[in-house]
């Protein structure tokens, strides 16, 4: 079963995110109280698989959920293989639409400055909030449909 293992946010861009018990994703906005939330972007929420984070741990880096500035850390789903336009449901309420796979890592990226390597450019996923709601660790993730 694919699931959320951490919900993370930060008050400033370019920093690691801290895990929170639960968060509210607002439709066409993102995670409330997160620096990256914005109504005017296709990158309202970021997702990264714990399996990707474990690859970095296996290289000797002490990293965990939120360290790559992702909002949602997932487990059991190959995020980078989900086609853009696909809808993903989380828990009982939330629906996200995958809008981008990967991104160019900016030079101010906290993890890039710290360890010199980042996995977000190839394995990070970005989404737009289609239907908002509560999100927390343990919520099931399901692929709904292709756009």
Secondary structure by P-SEA (a helix, b strand, c coil): cbbbcbbbbbccccbbbbbccbbbbcccccccccccccccccccbbbbbaaaaaaaaaaccccccccccccbbbcccccccccccbbbbcccbbbbbbcccccccccccccccccccccccccbbbbcccccccccccbbbbbcccc
